[in-house]
Amino acid sequence: MMDPEVKAAIATTPALAGYEGEAERLGGLTNRVFRLGDLCLRLPGKGTEAYIDRANEAIAAAEAARAGISPDLIHVDAASGVMLTRFIHGAATMSPANFAARPGSVARAGEALRGLHRSGAAFPFRFELFSMIDDYLGHLSGKDVALPPGYHEVLAEAEAVRAALAAKPLPLAPCHCDPLCENFLDDGQKMWIVDWEYSGMNDPMWDLGDLSVEGGFSDAQDAELLHAYFGASPSAADHGRMVIYKAMCDLLWTLWGLLQLAEDNPADDFRAYADTRFARCKALMARPDFARHLAAITA
């Protein structure tokens, strides 16, 4: 039996008029995604309207599709968050295991991110790390969910990161900002990127650092990603920014996990998710080379 929400979306989406085929569930951590023949239907998750700007997402998805980075956008309802895109046949949904097993996939991801960042697209949202941390803390202040012990102390230590990034800002670029492995689709020749909920103008090295964390990349994979992105070995400053953002994305997404916990999202154990991310952030910031990478940014 077809999901009632899928039925409702089909009934109200002109591009799906007359569709009578199957609806195959594809996945999604907060949203639900279904394959409908040659199309892909995304239904937004419960409570996401509190922290997702759907109008911004709609513009970013359209711009990314025009740039050839994302599948063709067929329909989007910025009010409801329902989105319909072209289904990419023969593409593997990426995971840490797939990035490790599929030759050249890390490089293809780096090339896709380079294409996005150099596309000239203008996303309406400004993804600003520390402002988003403040916003998420504000959302959580009214929820019965505890922060991991020591969170505010680590956030205070991150003031040195804020100062370094402010002293040497990079030109803002259109960024995905939430490069989960599962948001990458690899057809063996090209890497496609999907899900533009958190996209915005941002320091481009955020996307590389965040993808490295999500994929659990080794040093060799990091080197492959950076070389594909730059077409050469990165400078110490660029490498340093990537490493710094590996810690900072965990600092931010710890709070995102707690928001999912507060909304009773059943898709994962979000308490464990948040605690794991925070522990990884603390461990990276405590490493001796973290200070060296931080210094390289302002050198």
C-alpha positions in Angstrom: 0.0 0.0 0.0 1.4 3.4 -1.0 2.3 5.8 1.8 -0.6 8.3 2.3 1.8 11.3 2.2 3.2 10.1 -1.1 -0.3 9.8 -2.5 -1.1 13.3 -1.4 2.1 14.7 -2.9 1.3 12.9 -6.2 -2.2 14.3 -6.2 -1.0 17.9 -5.8 2.1 17.8 -8.0 1.3 18.6 -11.7 4.4 16.8 -13.0 3.1 13.6 -11.4 -0.4 13.8 -12.8 -1.6 10.4 -13.8 1.3 8.5 -12.1 0.1 5.0 -11.1 3.5 3.2 -10.6 5.3 2.1 -7.4 6.8 4.4 -4.8 10.2 2.8 -3.7 11.5 4.2 -0.4 15.1 5.2 -0.9 16.1 6.6 2.5 16.6 9.9 4.2 17.8 10.8 7.8 15.2 13.5 8.5 13.3 13.6 5.2 11.8 10.7 3.3 12.8 10.0 -0.3 11.0 7.8 -2.8 11.7 6.7 -6.4 8.8 7.2 -8.7 9.9 5.7 -12.0 12.3 8.2 -13.6 11.7 10.7 -10.8 12.7 11.2 -7.2 10.2 12.6 -4.6 11.4 14.2 -1.4 9.0 14.7 1.5 10.2 17.0 4.3 10.7 15.6 7.8 8.7 16.5 10.9 9.8 19.7 12.6 12.3 20.7 9.9 10.4 23.8 9.1 11.6 25.3 12.4 15.2 25.5 11.1 15.1 24.9 7.4 14.4 27.8 5.0 12.6 26.0 2.2 12.6 29.1 -0.1 16.4 29.2 0.1 16.6 25.5 -0.5 14.5 25.8 -3.7 16.7 28.5 -5.1 19.9 26.6 -4.3 18.6 23.3 -5.8 17.6 25.1 -9.0 21.0 26.8 -9.2 22.9 23.6 -8.6 20.8 21.8 -11.3 21.6 24.6 -13.8 25.3 24.2 -13.0 25.1 20.4 -13.7 26.0 19.6 -10.1 22.6 18.3 -9.0 19.9 16.3 -10.9 17.3 18.3 -12.9 14.7 20.0 -10.7 11.2 19.1 -11.9 9.1 20.7 -9.2 9.5 22.3 -5.8 6.9 23.7 -3.4 8.8 26.1 -1.2 5.8 26.3 1.2 5.6 22.5 1.9 9.1 21.4 1.1 8.0 18.8 -1.3 10.6 18.4 -4.1 10.7 16.4 -7.3 13.9 15.8 -9.2 15.2 13.5 -12.0 16.3 10.1 -10.8 19.9 9.3 -11.7 20.0 5.7 -13.1 22.9 3.6 -12.3 24.3 5.8 -9.6 25.4 4.5 -6.2 24.3 6.3 -3.1 27.6 7.0 -1.4 28.6 5.9 2.1 32.0 5.8 3.9 32.3 2.2 2.7 31.5 3.2 -0.9 34.0 6.0 -0.8 36.7 3.5 0.3 35.7 0.9 -2.2 34.9 2.8 -5.4 38.2 3.8 -7.2 38.3 7.5 -8.0 35.1 8.4 -6.1 36.9 10.7 -3.6 38.5 12.6 -6.5 35.1 12.8 -8.3 33.6 14.3 -5.1 36.4 16.9 -5.1 35.8 17.8 -8.7 32.1 18.1 -8.0 32.7 20.5 -5.1 35.1 22.5 -7.2 32.4 22.8 -9.9 29.9 23.9 -7.4 32.1 26.5 -5.7 33.2 28.0 -9.1 29.7 27.9 -10.7 29.0 31.6 -10.0 25.7 30.6 -8.4 24.3 33.0 -5.8 22.6 31.3 -2.9 20.4 33.6 -0.8 21.4 32.2 2.6 24.7 33.0 4.3 25.9 29.9 6.2 27.7 31.4 9.2 29.1 28.8 11.6 29.0 30.6 14.9 25.7 32.3 14.2 24.2 28.9 13.5 25.6 27.5 16.7 23.9 30.4 18.6 20.6 29.8 16.7 20.7 26.0 17.5 21.5 26.7 21.2 18.5 29.1 21.2 16.2 26.4 19.7 17.5 23.9 22.3 17.1 26.3 25.3 13.4 25.5 25.4 13.8 21.8 25.0 14.3 19.1 27.6 17.6 17.9 26.1 21.0 18.2 27.8 24.1 19.3 26.0 27.1 17.0 26.2 29.2 17.8 29.3 31.8 20.4 28.5 30.1 21.7 25.4 30.3 25.4 26.4 34.0 25.0 27.4 34.9 23.7 24.0 32.8 26.4 22.3 34.9 29.0 24.3 38.1 27.3 23.0 36.7 27.7 19.5 36.9 31.5 19.8 40.5 31.1 18.6 39.2 29.5 15.5 36.6 32.3 15.0 39.4 34.9 15.3 41.7 33.1 12.8 39.0 32.7 10.2 37.9 36.3 10.6 41.5 37.5 10.2 41.9 35.6 6.9 38.5 35.2 5.3 38.2 33.5 1.9 35.8 34.8 -0.8 32.4 33.3 -0.2 31.3 30.6 -2.6 28.0 28.7 -3.1 28.4 25.7 -0.8 26.4 22.6 0.0 27.3 22.9 3.7 25.9 19.5 4.6 28.0 17.0 2.6 26.9 13.8 4.1 28.2 10.8 2.1 24.5 9.9 1.3 24.1 13.3 -0.4 26.6 12.2 -3.1 25.5 9.9 -6.0 28.3 8.3 -8.1 27.6 7.0 -11.6 31.3 6.0 -12.0 32.0 8.9 -14.3 30.5 11.8 -12.4 29.6 12.6 -8.9 26.2 14.2 -8.3 25.2 16.2 -5.2 21.7 16.3 -3.8 19.8 17.8 -0.8 20.3 21.5 -0.5 18.6 22.2 2.8 21.6 23.8 4.5 23.2 25.3 1.4 24.5 28.9 1.4 27.4 31.2 0.7 30.2 30.0 2.8 34.0 29.4 3.1 34.5 26.7 0.4 36.8 24.7 2.6 33.9 23.9 4.9 32.5 21.5 2.3 35.8 19.6 2.1 36.4 19.4 5.8 32.8 18.3 6.5 32.9 15.6 3.8 36.1 14.2 5.2 34.5 13.9 8.6 31.3 12.3 7.2 33.3 9.8 5.1 35.8 9.0 7.9 38.5 9.8 5.3 42.0 8.6 5.9 45.0 10.9 5.4 45.4 9.4 1.9 41.7 10.1 1.0 42.1 13.7 2.3 45.1 14.1 0.0 43.1 12.7 -2.9 40.2 15.0 -2.2 42.4 18.1 -1.9 44.5 17.4 -5.0 41.4 16.8 -7.1 39.8 20.0 -5.8 42.9 22.2 -6.3 44.5 20.3 -9.2 47.7 20.4 -7.2 48.9 19.9 -3.6 47.1 22.4 -1.3 48.8 25.2 0.5 49.4 24.8 4.3 46.7 27.4 4.8 44.1 25.6 2.7 45.0 22.3 4.3 44.7 23.9 7.7 41.3 25.4 7.0 40.1 21.9 6.0 41.3 20.4 9.2 39.9 23.2 11.3 36.4 22.8 9.7 36.6 19.0 10.4 36.4 20.0 14.1 33.9 22.8 13.7 31.4 20.8 11.7 31.2 18.3 14.6 30.8 21.2 17.0 27.8 22.4 15.0 26.2 19.1 14.0 26.3 18.0 17.7 23.6 20.5 18.2 21.7 19.4 15.1 21.6 15.9 16.5 20.1 17.2 19.8 17.4 19.0 17.8 16.5 15.7 16.2 16.4 14.1 19.6 14.1 16.9 20.9 11.8 16.3 17.9 11.7 12.5 18.7 13.1 11.7 15.2 13.1 7.9 15.1 15.6 7.6 12.2 18.7 7.2 14.4 19.9 7.2 18.0 20.5 10.9 18.1 21.8 11.0 21.6 24.6 8.7 20.6 25.0 10.7 17.3 25.5 14.0 19.2 27.8 12.5 21.9 30.0 10.8 19.2 30.4 14.0 17.2 31.2 16.1 20.2 33.8 13.5 21.4 35.4 13.6 18.0 35.5 17.4 18.0 37.2 17.5 21.4 39.7 14.8 20.3 40.7 16.7 17.1 41.0 20.1 18.9 43.2 18.4 21.5 45.7 17.1 19.0 49.1 18.9 18.9 48.8 19.5 15.1 45.5 21.3 15.5 47.3 24.4 16.8 49.7 24.1 13.8 46.9 24.0 11.3 45.2 27.0 13.1 48.5 29.0 12.9 48.8 28.1 9.2 45.6 29.9 8.4 46.9 33.2 9.6 50.6 32.8 8.6 
